[in-house]
Amino acid sequence: MTDPMSEAAPVAGPQRVGGAVWRCECVGGFVWVLALFMVYNDLSSYETLREIVIGVGAAGAGLFIGTAIKLARPLAKKPAALVIIAACFLFVAVARYSLVIVLPVGIAIALFAALRDWL
Amino acid sequence: VNLLELALYFALLSLLSVGGLPSVMPEMQRYVVELKGWLTPADFMQAFAVGQAAPGPNVLITSLIGWKVAGLPGAFVALGAMCLPAAVLAWWVADLWDRFKDSPWRRAVQRAIAPVVIGMILSGGVVLATPGAPDWRLWLIAGLAAGGMLVTKLNPLWLLTAGGVLGALLL
């Protein structure tokens, strides 16, 4: 299921509670993030602040990498899964192919592998 | 920039975001920075960092991109376009998904999606840590954050804070 993190929560979880929580989270977050960005835009001429923000961005990128490694651990003994992970990485991060091409092709190949019990 | 173009692009991304926003970050960066030139690589990374620092879902970064590209209307359009299609699809698919809970096809699909999503998330991390030319300092910060996440139980906010401190010291 597609899900940019949490917008599907109100429909996938208990509708009333999940919906209310999600609305608060999203509206509050939306206002907060715009305010933060406005302040940052005004202050971005300060070199140190720019360096701090870039450092936070790099750490955020590291959290993505850590998440991927954590998720990959259970698949470590499945060579087909590792090949698919590596191929997706090479096509998306190195060769910079569009996800519009890589995602359907990747899922089709992975589905083929899963149906043959390789995954 | 045409708001319609922004809406259509983020709606497409929304439908591709299997595994969450991290899996579409490389595509977002490719389109917004490399193809359209709406943001510089540094701008994109800063928008990502501010989005990470704010409480709320990761998807809020889309509102920052929309705002940079087309002002406040762009922020609303980008966020709405990113959220709505996936929410509608989730609502539509949730019942169907439950109905086929014992189907071998469903289990195969679940097993198939996992490695693809992992590859996408890994790509997202590497692309974000390389905003322009490769920079060992950004890779070091990203590597330390990844290592910190894997070997400690620290709250990610501490890792982001440490990244900010290292950024001030190294960059």
Contacts between the chains, C-beta under 8 A, distances in Angstrom:
chain1	res1	chain2	res2	distance
A	1	B	18	7.4
A	1	B	89	7.1
A	1	B	90	5.5
A	1	B	93	5.4
A	1	B	94	7.6
A	1	B	97	6.9
A	2	B	14	6.6
A	2	B	15	5.6
A	2	B	16	6.8
A	2	B	17	4.9
A	2	B	18	5.4
A	2	B	85	7.7
A	2	B	86	4.6
A	2	B	89	5.7
A	2	B	90	7.3
A	3	B	17	6.4
A	3	B	18	7.7
A	3	B	19	7.7
A	3	B	20	5.8
A	3	B	86	5.7
A	3	B	90	6.3
A	4	B	13	7.9
A	4	B	14	6.1
A	4	B	17	4.4
A	4	B	20	6.1
A	4	B	21	4.4
A	4	B	24	7.2
A	4	B	57	7.6
A	4	B	58	7.4
A	4	B	59	4.4
A	4	B	62	7.9
A	4	B	82	5.7
A	4	B	83	7.0
A	4	B	86	5.7
A	5	B	20	4.7
A	5	B	21	5.1
A	5	B	57	4.7
A	5	B	58	4.8
A	5	B	59	5.5
A	6	B	57	4.3
A	6	B	59	7.1
A	7	B	57	7.0
A	7	B	59	6.2
A	7	B	82	7.6
A	7	B	83	4.0
A	7	B	84	8.0
A	7	B	86	5.6
A	7	B	87	5.0
A	7	B	90	7.9
A	8	B	86	5.8
A	8	B	87	5.6
A	8	B	89	7.9
A	8	B	90	3.5
A	8	B	91	7.9
A	10	B	87	7.2
A	11	B	87	6.1
A	11	B	90	5.0
A	11	B	91	4.0
A	11	B	94	6.1
A	12	B	90	5.5
A	12	B	94	5.7
A	25	B	55	7.7
A	25	B	56	5.3
A	25	B	57	6.5
A	26	B	56	6.2
A	26	B	57	6.2
A	26	B	60	7.8
A	26	B	83	7.7
A	28	B	55	7.2
A	28	B	56	6.4
A	29	B	54	5.9
A	29	B	55	5.7
A	29	B	56	1.8
A	29	B	57	6.3
A	29	B	60	5.2
A	30	B	56	7.0
A	30	B	60	6.1
A	30	B	63	5.9
A	30	B	75	8.0
A	30	B	79	6.6
A	32	B	54	5.0
A	32	B	55	6.3
A	32	B	56	6.7
A	33	B	50	6.5
A	33	B	51	6.0
A	33	B	54	3.9
A	33	B	56	6.6
A	33	B	60	4.5
A	33	B	61	8.0
A	33	B	63	6.4
A	33	B	64	6.4
A	34	B	63	6.6
A	34	B	64	7.6
A	34	B	67	6.7
A	34	B	75	6.4
A	36	B	50	5.4
A	36	B	53	6.7
A	36	B	54	5.5
A	37	B	47	7.2
A	37	B	50	5.0
A	37	B	64	5.3
A	37	B	67	6.9
A	40	B	46	7.2
A	40	B	50	5.7
A	44	B	46	7.4
A	48	B	168	5.6
A	50	B	46	7.3
A	51	B	167	4.7
A	51	B	168	5.2
A	51	B	171	4.0
A	52	B	164	4.3
A	52	B	165	7.6
A	52	B	167	5.1
A	52	B	168	4.9
A	53	B	46	5.1
A	53	B	49	4.7
A	53	B	50	6.9
A	53	B	164	7.3
A	53	B	167	7.3
A	54	B	42	7.1
A	54	B	45	6.0
A	54	B	46	6.7
A	54	B	49	6.8
A	54	B	131	8.0
A	54	B	138	7.3
A	54	B	167	5.2
A	54	B	171	5.9
A	55	B	141	5.7
A	55	B	163	4.6
A	55	B	164	4.8
A	55	B	165	7.1
A	55	B	166	5.2
A	55	B	167	1.7
A	55	B	168	6.5
A	55	B	170	7.5
A	55	B	171	6.5
A	56	B	49	4.2
A	56	B	52	6.5
A	56	B	53	6.0
A	56	B	160	5.2
A	56	B	161	7.9
A	56	B	163	5.1
A	56	B	164	4.5
A	56	B	167	6.7
A	57	B	45	4.2
A	57	B	46	6.5
A	57	B	48	5.1
A	57	B	49	3.5
A	57	B	52	7.3
A	57	B	128	6.6
A	57	B	131	7.7
A	57	B	163	7.7
A	58	B	45	7.7
A	58	B	128	7.7
A	58	B	129	5.5
A	58	B	137	8.0
A	58	B	138	4.3
A	58	B	139	7.9
A	58	B	141	3.9
A	58	B	142	4.9
A	58	B	145	7.3
A	58	B	163	5.7
A	58	B	167	6.8
A	59	B	141	5.6
A	59	B	142	6.9
A	59	B	144	7.8
A	59	B	145	4.0
A	59	B	159	5.5
A	59	B	160	4.9
A	59	B	162	6.6
A	59	B	163	2.3
A	59	B	164	7.3
A	59	B	166	7.7
A	60	B	48	6.1
A	60	B	49	6.2
A	60	B	52	4.1
A	60	B	128	6.9
A	60	B	145	7.6
A	60	B	160	6.3
A	60	B	163	7.2
A	61	B	48	7.9
A	61	B	124	7.6
A	61	B	125	4.7
A	61	B	126	7.4
A	61	B	127	7.9
A	61	B	128	3.6
A	61	B	129	3.9
A	61	B	138	7.7
A	61	B	142	4.7
A	61	B	145	7.7
A	62	B	125	6.7
A	62	B	129	6.9
A	62	B	141	6.6
A	62	B	142	3.6
A	62	B	143	6.4
A	62	B	144	6.7
A	62	B	145	2.8
A	62	B	146	4.2
A	62	B	147	8.0
A	62	B	148	7.8
A	62	B	149	7.2
A	62	B	159	7.3
A	62	B	163	7.2
A	63	B	125	7.6
A	63	B	145	5.7
A	63	B	146	7.1
A	63	B	149	5.8
A	63	B	156	5.6
A	63	B	159	6.5
A	63	B	160	7.6
A	64	B	22	5.0
A	64	B	25	7.3
A	64	B	121	5.6
A	64	B	122	7.4
A	64	B	124	4.9
A	64	B	125	3.3
A	64	B	128	6.7
A	65	B	122	6.2
A	65	B	125	3.6
A	65	B	126	6.8
A	65	B	129	7.6
A	65	B	142	6.2
A	65	B	143	7.7
A	65	B	145	7.9
A	65	B	146	4.2
A	66	B	125	7.9
A	66	B	145	6.8
A	66	B	146	3.8
A	66	B	147	7.5
A	66	B	148	7.7
A	66	B	149	3.4
A	66	B	150	5.3
A	67	B	22	6.9
A	67	B	121	5.8
A	67	B	125	7.8
A	67	B	149	7.4
A	68	B	118	5.2
A	68	B	119	7.9
A	68	B	121	4.3
A	68	B	122	3.8
A	68	B	125	6.4
A	69	B	122	7.8
A	69	B	146	6.7
A	69	B	150	6.1
A	70	B	149	7.5
A	70	B	150	6.6
A	71	B	114	7.2
A	71	B	117	7.5
A	71	B	118	4.9
A	71	B	121	7.1
A	72	B	115	7.9
A	72	B	118	5.0
A	72	B	122	7.9
A	75	B	114	6.7
A	75	B	115	6.1
A	75	B	118	7.3
A	80	B	115	8.0
A	81	B	114	7.3
A	81	B	115	4.2
A	82	B	115	7.7
A	84	B	115	4.1
A	84	B	116	6.3
A	84	B	119	6.6
A	85	B	115	4.9
A	85	B	118	5.1
A	85	B	119	4.4
A	85	B	122	6.9
A	86	B	119	7.3
A	87	B	119	7.1
A	88	B	115	7.4
A	88	B	116	5.7
A	88	B	118	7.8
A	88	B	119	2.6
A	88	B	120	6.0
A	88	B	122	7.9
A	88	B	123	6.8
A	89	B	119	4.9
A	89	B	122	5.3
A	89	B	123	5.2
A	89	B	126	7.5
A	92	B	26	4.9
A	92	B	27	7.6
A	92	B	119	7.0
A	92	B	120	6.4
A	92	B	123	4.0
A	92	B	127	7.8
A	93	B	26	6.1
A	93	B	122	7.3
A	93	B	123	3.7
A	93	B	126	4.7
A	93	B	127	5.4
A	96	B	26	7.8
A	96	B	30	5.8
A	96	B	34	7.2
A	98	B	27	6.4
A	98	B	30	6.9
A	99	B	16	5.3
A	99	B	24	6.3
A	99	B	26	7.1
A	99	B	27	3.9
A	99	B	120	7.3
A	100	B	12	7.4
A	100	B	16	6.9
A	100	B	27	7.7
A	103	B	16	5.7
A	103	B	18	6.8
A	103	B	116	6.9
A	103	B	120	7.6
A	106	B	116	4.3
A	106	B	119	7.1
A	107	B	18	7.7
A	107	B	112	6.0
A	107	B	113	6.5
A	107	B	116	5.5
A	110	B	111	7.8
A	110	B	112	3.7
A	110	B	113	7.1
A	110	B	115	5.8
A	110	B	116	5.3
A	111	B	108	6.1
A	111	B	109	6.6
A	111	B	112	4.2
A	113	B	112	7.0
A	114	B	107	8.0
A	114	B	108	4.2
A	114	B	109	7.5
A	114	B	111	4.2
A	114	B	112	4.2
A	115	B	108	5.2
A	119	B	111	4.5
A	119	B	112	6.5
A	119	B	114	7.5
A	119	B	115	6.8
